[in-house]
Amino acid sequence: MTLTVEVVAALIRDADGRVLLVRKRGTEAFMQPGGKRDAGEDDITALARELDEELGCTLVAGSAHSLGDFEAVSANEPGWRVRAAVYAAAVSGAIAPRAEIADMIWVDPASPPDICIAPLTRDHVLPLAARQAAGHG
């Protein structure tokens, strides 16, 4: 039996098309901001809460649209998989690491830097973002 953690995640871009990645305290891998849903939360409510808690920014109302559900080996829970409902989203306000977030970085999805990137982000989200930027998806 494979153990799977279910999360929501945001694909946030800056004006140059770069994608925001975050790294949680005590971990190595950069990934999309987001997290687990609280009991009774829908995806958008959970995403808005996580963005506020992790980065101090506000999800722009009506901006989140689904890019799909993706699954990969979990970066931070050995022996687990992660299934993420990924949303392209716009945010307002200053973005800065808060709560469990140790670091953040903006990356070009077509040529990310040589850093540790979570499998879901590396194998699914960044390629999707690069195709969108190139006008192919």
Helices and strands as residue ranges (DSSP letters): E 3-11, E 19-24, E 34-35, H 43-55, E 58-59, E 65-73, E 80-88, E 91-92, E 101-107, H 119-120, I 121-125, H 126-133
